[in-house]
């Protein structure tokens, strides 16, 4: 019995060729080592692979990889920007997959609908690993579970359940395709979880593909797959190019009035340190708009100009063809609460997904919302998901960071992480009220 219908599989290969006495044809072994050894319990390439000539090694690796006809799926046969040549989402996933293939470490989850190219990317990673002389095992999850079921009744000359299960769990590099296509039987779910959990605990390099968003998987799987300490998520689809969605009062017409060219730096109205902070925020917003990635948090008093800068970033993104969602945080939470009610035009799940997966998300007025446990959890889910998926996000807040930290520690841990973005403080006062006891001066335009 083989591991795939379109491949000779591990067991069939070894039935037609003399199996290595060390690894039994698996291509990797686990050496006995002390518990405190860094390689304790780790799977390592077998000597039968390390001692082979490169062409012989590649043939063997392809044979045990279970790729079958997917050996034709390489990075060279992919269009980096997707079939239409304009997909920023696919390009980002493509670049991440190439980087991962060169140095596989941790986990990579590729999420997208059927036909989005996620299986091609996963197979390309596996083929590149083999090209570099490293073993890789590619498994379609429903096929894997079918073979595990059948292995309970394996004949003496076939790979039994324990041996097959051990090969999959401990493969030095494993690619699991269609992880969300598991049948609903408790046995199937448990076997898949055991594979994932074992590799999670051992931190073994693994690539997953699924058609649903990661958080929609079974909770035990989702918590491991979305753990940004071990891996990352690449989304292969997004909202329509150039689309705009808003929750709150930022209508498209009002947004269009807030461009970088209209932003008032207020000249001599400010103290030098105030002007410096406003100019620094302007430059940071311009840089983010030119290359949106990670997080940008704009912090300052109400009316200092942070919402204008966020809107200007949104306008630049729309002009570049990105989809933008502009959400005033208190209004967003009100809409999410209301969308639980039946008969709503936009049900809760759809609205939540729309915000979480926006190509560019603006979260305006963070900290102005009620701090109920429900609100905290919904916001954290949005923030954490976008951090893991590395989706560009702009946050504005008039609360000092120490107050936000006290009220929303998990959220601030994400948005203030210098590894994921930057926080810019605007020290300028309200654009109309000015400093207390001073006569305000009206600017040319009205930023918030």
C-alpha positions as CSV (number, residue, x, y, z in Angstrom):
1,X,0.0,0.0,0.0
2,X,1.4,3.5,-0.9
3,X,0.7,6.8,0.5
4,X,-0.9,8.4,-2.5
5,X,-2.9,7.3,-5.5
6,X,-0.6,9.2,-8.0
7,X,2.7,8.1,-6.4
8,X,4.5,4.9,-5.8
9,X,4.6,5.9,-2.1
10,X,7.0,5.0,0.6
11,X,5.9,1.4,1.1
12,X,5.7,0.5,-2.6
13,X,9.0,2.1,-3.3
14,X,10.7,-0.1,-0.8
15,X,8.9,-3.2,-2.1
16,X,10.6,-2.7,-5.4
17,X,14.0,-1.5,-4.1
18,X,16.2,-2.8,-1.4
19,X,15.3,-0.9,1.8
20,X,18.0,0.9,3.8
21,X,18.6,-1.2,7.0
22,X,18.9,2.0,9.0
23,X,15.8,3.9,8.0
24,X,13.8,1.3,6.2
25,X,13.5,3.6,3.2
26,X,12.0,6.5,5.1
27,X,15.1,8.7,4.4
28,X,15.5,9.9,8.0
29,X,16.3,8.4,11.4
30,X,16.3,9.4,15.0
31,X,19.6,8.8,16.8
32,X,19.7,8.0,20.5
33,X,21.0,11.1,22.3
34,X,21.0,12.5,25.9
35,X,17.9,14.4,26.9
36,X,19.9,17.6,27.1
37,X,21.3,17.3,23.6
38,X,19.9,19.9,21.2
39,X,19.1,17.2,18.6
40,X,17.3,14.9,21.2
41,X,14.2,13.4,19.6
42,X,14.8,15.2,16.3
43,X,14.6,13.4,13.0
44,X,17.7,13.6,10.9
45,X,18.6,12.6,7.3
46,X,19.8,9.0,7.1
47,X,23.3,8.1,6.0
48,X,21.8,6.4,2.9
49,X,20.7,9.9,1.7
50,X,23.8,11.8,2.8
51,X,26.2,9.4,1.1
52,X,24.4,9.4,-2.3
53,X,25.4,11.4,-5.4
54,X,23.2,14.4,-6.0
55,X,21.3,13.0,-8.9
56,X,20.7,9.7,-7.1
57,X,19.7,11.5,-3.9
58,X,17.2,13.7,-5.8
59,X,15.6,10.6,-7.4
60,X,15.3,8.9,-4.0
61,X,14.0,12.1,-2.3
62,X,11.4,12.5,-5.0
63,X,10.4,8.8,-4.6
64,X,9.8,9.1,-0.9
65,X,8.3,12.6,-1.0
66,X,4.9,11.4,-2.1
67,X,4.7,14.3,-4.6
68,X,4.0,12.1,-7.6
69,X,2.8,14.2,-10.5
70,X,3.2,17.4,-8.4
71,X,6.9,17.4,-9.1
72,X,6.0,19.6,-12.0
73,X,4.7,22.3,-9.6
74,X,7.7,24.5,-9.1
75,X,8.3,28.2,-8.5
76,X,9.4,28.5,-12.1
77,X,5.9,27.5,-13.3
78,X,4.2,30.1,-11.1
79,X,3.3,33.7,-12.0
80,X,4.6,35.7,-8.9
81,X,1.7,38.1,-8.9
82,X,-1.0,35.5,-9.6
83,X,-2.9,34.6,-12.7
84,X,-4.1,38.2,-13.4
85,X,-0.6,39.5,-12.7
86,X,-2.0,42.0,-10.2
87,X,-2.6,40.1,-7.0
88,X,-0.7,41.7,-4.2
89,X,-2.0,39.0,-1.9
90,X,-0.5,36.2,-4.1
91,X,2.7,38.0,-4.6
92,X,3.2,38.3,-0.8
93,X,2.4,34.6,-0.3
94,X,4.8,33.8,-3.2
95,X,7.7,35.8,-1.7
96,X,7.1,34.2,1.7
97,X,7.0,30.7,0.2
98,X,10.3,31.2,-1.6
99,X,12.0,32.5,1.6
100,X,10.6,29.6,3.5
101,X,11.7,27.0,0.9
102,X,15.3,28.3,1.2
103,X,15.3,28.1,5.0
104,X,12.4,26.1,6.3
105,X,11.9,26.8,10.0
106,X,8.8,26.8,12.1
107,X,5.4,26.6,10.3
108,X,3.8,28.3,7.3
109,X,0.1,28.2,6.7
110,X,-1.3,29.0,3.2
111,X,-5.0,29.9,3.3
112,X,-7.1,30.5,0.2
113,X,-10.1,29.2,-1.8
114,X,-9.9,26.3,-4.3
115,X,-7.9,27.4,-7.3
116,X,-6.0,30.2,-5.4
117,X,-2.6,28.5,-5.9
118,X,-1.9,27.3,-2.4
119,X,-1.3,23.7,-3.3
120,X,1.0,24.8,-6.1
121,X,3.0,26.9,-3.7
122,X,3.2,24.1,-1.1
123,X,4.4,21.6,-3.8
124,X,6.9,24.2,-5.0
125,X,8.3,24.5,-1.5
126,X,8.7,20.7,-1.4
127,X,10.3,20.5,-4.8
128,X,12.8,23.2,-3.9
129,X,13.7,21.3,-0.7
130,X,14.4,18.2,-2.7
131,X,16.4,20.2,-5.2
132,X,18.6,21.4,-2.3
133,X,19.0,17.7,-1.2
134,X,16.7,17.9,1.8
135,X,13.9,15.3,2.3
136,X,10.3,16.5,2.3
137,X,7.1,14.5,2.7
138,X,3.9,15.8,1.0
139,X,0.6,14.5,2.2
140,X,-3.0,15.3,1.2
141,X,-4.7,15.1,4.6
142,X,-7.8,13.0,3.5
143,X,-5.5,10.6,1.7
144,X,-3.2,10.4,4.7
145,X,-6.1,9.5,7.0
146,X,-7.4,6.9,4.6
147,X,-4.0,5.2,4.5
148,X,-3.7,5.3,8.3
149,X,-7.1,3.6,8.6
150,X,-6.0,0.9,6.1
151,X,-2.7,0.4,7.8
152,X,-4.4,-1.1,10.8
153,X,-5.0,-4.2,8.5
154,X,-1.6,-4.1,6.7
155,X,-0.1,-7.4,5.7
156,X,3.3,-8.4,7.0
157,X,5.1,-6.9,4.0
158,X,3.4,-3.6,4.2
159,X,4.0,-0.6,6.4
160,X,1.9,-1.0,9.6
161,X,0.0,1.8,11.4
162,X,2.6,2.6,14.0
163,X,5.5,2.8,11.5
164,X,3.5,4.9,9.1
165,X,2.2,7.2,11.8
166,X,5.7,7.7,13.2
167,X,7.0,8.5,9.7
168,X,4.5,11.3,9.3
169,X,4.7,12.7,12.8
170,X,8.5,12.8,12.7
171,X,9.3,13.7,9.1
172,X,12.1,16.3,9.1
173,X,9.9,18.4,6.8
174,X,6.2,17.8,6.3
175,X,3.6,19.4,4.0
176,X,0.0,18.8,4.8
177,X,-2.4,19.8,2.0
178,X,-6.1,20.5,2.7
179,X,-5.9,20.3,6.5
180,X,-9.5,21.5,6.7
181,X,-10.8,18.6,4.5
182,X,-10.9,16.1,7.3
183,X,-14.1,14.0,7.7
184,X,-16.0,14.7,10.9
185,X,-15.2,11.4,12.6
186,X,-13.7,11.7,16.0
187,X,-11.0,9.2,15.0
188,X,-9.9,11.3,12.0
189,X,-9.9,14.5,14.0
190,X,-7.9,12.9,16.8
191,X,-5.2,11.5,14.5
192,X,-4.8,14.8,12.7
193,X,-4.5,16.6,16.0
194,X,-1.9,14.1,17.2
195,X,0.2,14.8,14.2
196,X,-0.1,18.6,14.5
197,X,0.4,18.6,18.2
198,X,3.5,16.4,18.1
199,X,5.1,18.6,15.4
200,X,4.0,21.7,17.4
201,X,5.8,20.5,20.5
202,X,8.9,19.4,18.6
203,X,8.8,22.6,16.5
204,X,9.3,20.6,13.3
205,X,9.2,22.5,10.0
206,X,5.7,22.1,8.5
207,X,3.6,23.7,5.8
208,X,-0.2,23.6,5.9
209,X,-2.8,24.5,3.3
210,X,-6.5,25.1,4.0
211,X,-9.5,26.7,2.2
212,X,-11.0,28.3,5.3
213,X,-9.5,31.0,7.5
214,X,-7.3,29.5,10.2
215,X,-9.5,30.6,13.1
216,X,-12.4,28.6,11.5
217,X,-10.6,25.3,12.0
218,X,-11.2,23.2,15.1
219,X,-10.1,25.2,18.1
220,X,-7.3,22.9,19.1
221,X,-5.8,23.2,15.6
222,X,-6.4,26.9,15.3
223,X,-4.6,27.8,18.5
224,X,-1.5,26.0,17.3
225,X,-1.6,27.1,13.6
226,X,-2.1,30.7,14.6
227,X,0.7,30.8,17.2
228,X,2.9,33.5,15.8
229,X,5.8,32.3,18.0
230,X,6.2,29.2,15.7
231,X,5.0,30.3,12.3
232,X,3.1,32.7,10.0
233,X,-0.1,32.8,7.9
234,X,-0.2,33.7,4.2
235,X,-3.6,34.6,2.8
236,X,-4.0,34.1,-0.9
237,X,-7.2,36.0,-1.5
238,X,-8.6,39.3,-0.4
239,X,-11.2,41.9,-1.0
240,X,-11.8,43.3,-4.5
241,X,-9.1,45.6,-5.8
242,X,-9.8,49.2,-4.8
243,X,-12.9,48.4,-2.7
244,X,-13.7,50.6,0.3
245,X,-15.7,49.5,3.3
246,X,-16.4,51.7,6.4
247,X,-17.8,51.2,9.8
248,X,-18.6,54.5,11.4
249,X,-18.8,58.0,9.9
250,X,-15.8,57.9,7.4
251,X,-17.8,57.9,4.2
252,X,-15.8,57.6,0.9
253,X,-16.5,61.3,0.1
254,X,-15.2,62.5,3.4
255,X,-12.2,60.3,3.1
256,X,-11.3,61.8,-0.3
257,X,-11.0,65.2,1.3
258,X,-8.1,64.0,3.6
259,X,-5.1,63.7,1.3
260,X,-1.4,64.2,2.2
261,X,-1.3,67.4,0.1
262,X,-4.1,68.9,2.3
263,X,-2.5,68.1,5.6
264,X,-1.7,71.3,7.5
265,X,1.6,71.2,9.4
266,X,0.6,74.5,11.0
267,X,3.9,76.3,10.5
268,X,4.7,78.9,13.2
269,X,1.7,78.1,15.3
270,X,3.5,75.3,17.1
271,X,6.4,75.1,19.5
272,X,9.5,73.5,17.9
273,X,9.1,70.1,19.6
274,X,5.4,70.1,18.7
275,X,6.2,70.9,15.0
276,X,8.9,68.3,15.0
277,X,6.6,65.6,16.2
278,X,3.9,66.5,13.7
279,X,6.4,66.5,10.8
280,X,7.8,63.1,12.0
281,X,4.3,61.7,12.0
282,X,3.7,63.0,8.5
283,X,6.9,61.4,7.2
284,X,6.1,58.1,8.9
285,X,2.6,58.1,7.4
286,X,3.9,58.9,3.9
287,X,6.5,56.0,4.2
288,X,3.8,53.6,5.4
289,X,1.5,54.6,2.5
290,X,4.3,54.0,0.0
291,X,5.0,50.5,1.4
292,X,2.2,49.4,3.7
293,X,3.3,46.5,5.9
294,X,2.9,45.7,9.6
295,X,1.5,48.2,12.1
296,X,1.6,52.0,12.3
297,X,0.1,53.5,15.5
298,X,-0.5,57.2,15.6
299,X,-1.0,58.5,19.1
300,X,-1.9,62.0,20.2
301,X,-4.6,64.2,21.7
302,X,-8.0,64.5,19.9
303,X,-7.7,66.8,16.9
304,X,-3.9,66.7,16.5
305,X,-4.2,65.3,12.9
306,X,-3.8,61.5,13.3
307,X,-7.1,60.6,11.7
308,X,-6.3,62.8,8.7
309,X,-3.0,61.0,8.3
310,X,-4.7,57.6,8.6
311,X,-7.2,58.7,5.9
312,X,-4.4,59.9,3.6
313,X,-2.8,56.5,3.9
314,X,-6.1,54.9,3.0
315,X,-6.5,57.2,-0.1
316,X,-3.0,56.3,-1.3
317,X,-3.8,52.6,-0.9
318,X,-7.1,52.9,-2.8
319,X,-5.3,54.7,-5.6
320,X,-2.9,51.8,-5.7
321,X,-5.7,49.3,-6.1
322,X,-5.8,48.0,-2.5
323,X,-9.0,47.2,-0.7
324,X,-9.4,49.4,2.4
325,X,-11.6,49.0,5.5
326,X,-11.9,52.1,7.7
327,X,-13.4,51.3,11.1
328,X,-14.1,53.6,14.0
329,X,-13.5,51.2,16.9
330,X,-16.5,52.1,19.1
331,X,-18.8,51.9,16.1
332,X,-17.2,48.7,14.9
333,X,-17.9,47.0,18.3
334,X,-21.5,48.3,18.2
335,X,-22.0,46.9,14.7
336,X,-20.5,43.5,15.7
337,X,-22.9,43.3,18.7
338,X,-25.9,44.3,16.6
339,X,-25.0,41.8,13.9
340,X,-25.6,38.9,16.2
341,X,-29.3,39.7,15.8
342,X,-31.2,37.6,13.2
343,X,-32.2,39.2,9.9
344,X,-29.3,41.6,9.6
345,X,-28.1,42.4,6.1
346,X,-24.5,41.7,7.1
347,X,-24.3,38.8,9.6
348,X,-21.7,38.8,12.3
349,X,-19.3,36.3,10.7
350,X,-19.2,38.2,7.4
351,X,-18.6,41.6,9.0
352,X,-15.9,40.2,11.3
353,X,-14.2,38.5,8.3
354,X,-14.4,41.6,6.2
355,X,-12.6,43.6,8.9
356,X,-10.0,41.0,9.8
357,X,-9.0,40.3,6.2
358,X,-9.0,43.8,4.8
359,X,-6.0,44.4,2.6
360,X,-5.5,47.6,4.6
361,X,-7.4,48.2,7.9
362,X,-7.7,51.5,9.7
363,X,-8.7,51.2,13.3
364,X,-9.7,54.8,14.4
365,X,-10.1,55.8,18.0
366,X,-8.8,52.8,19.7
367,X,-9.4,53.1,23.5
368,X,-12.6,55.1,23.2
369,X,-14.7,51.9,23.3
370,X,-16.2,50.2,26.4
371,X,-13.8,47.8,28.0
372,X,-16.1,44.9,28.5
373,X,-14.6,41.4,28.2
374,X,-16.5,40.8,25.0
375,X,-15.2,44.0,23.4
376,X,-11.6,43.2,24.5
377,X,-11.8,39.7,23.1
378,X,-13.2,40.8,19.7
379,X,-10.5,43.5,19.3
380,X,-7.8,41.1,20.3
381,X,-8.9,38.5,17.8
382,X,-8.8,41.1,15.0
383,X,-5.4,42.5,16.1
384,X,-3.8,39.1,16.7
385,X,-5.1,37.7,13.4
386,X,-3.7,40.6,11.4
387,X,-0.4,40.4,13.3
388,X,0.0,36.7,12.5
389,X,-1.1,37.2,8.9
390,X,1.2,40.3,8.6
391,X,-1.6,42.4,7.2
392,X,-1.0,46.2,7.1
393,X,-2.9,48.1,9.8
394,X,-3.1,51.7,11.0
395,X,-4.3,52.5,14.5
396,X,-5.1,55.9,15.9
397,X,-5.6,56.6,19.6
398,X,-5.8,59.6,21.9
399,X,-4.9,57.5,24.9
400,X,-1.4,57.5,26.4
401,X,0.2,54.2,25.8
402,X,0.5,53.4,29.5
403,X,-3.3,53.8,29.8
404,X,-3.9,51.5,26.8
405,X,-1.4,49.0,28.2
406,X,-3.3,48.9,31.5
407,X,-6.7,48.5,29.7
408,X,-5.7,46.3,26.8
409,X,-2.4,44.6,27.6
410,X,-2.7,41.8,24.9
411,X,-3.6,44.3,22.2
412,X,-0.8,46.7,23.1
413,X,1.6,43.8,23.1
414,X,0.8,43.4,19.4
415,X,0.5,46.9,18.1
416,X,3.5,48.3,20.1
417,X,5.8,45.4,19.2
418,X,8.7,47.0,17.3
419,X,9.2,43.8,15.4
420,X,5.8,44.3,13.7
421,X,5.6,48.0,13.3
422,X,6.1,51.4,14.8
423,X,4.3,53.9,17.1
424,X,4.5,57.6,16.4
425,X,3.6,60.2,19.0
426,X,2.1,63.5,17.8
427,X,2.8,66.2,20.4
428,X,0.9,68.9,18.6
429,X,-2.3,70.3,20.4
430,X,-5.8,70.3,18.9
431,X,-5.7,72.0,15.5
432,X,-8.5,74.5,16.5
433,X,-8.4,74.7,20.2
434,X,-4.7,75.0,20.5
435,X,-3.1,74.9,23.9
436,X,-5.2,75.9,26.9
437,X,-5.5,79.7,27.4
438,X,-4.2,80.4,23.9
439,X,-6.1,81.8,21.1
440,X,-6.6,79.0,18.5
441,X,-5.6,79.5,14.9
442,X,-7.7,77.9,12.1
443,X,-5.8,75.7,9.6
444,X,-6.4,75.6,5.9
445,X,-8.0,72.1,6.2
446,X,-9.6,70.2,9.0
447,X,-7.7,67.1,10.0
448,X,-8.7,65.2,13.1
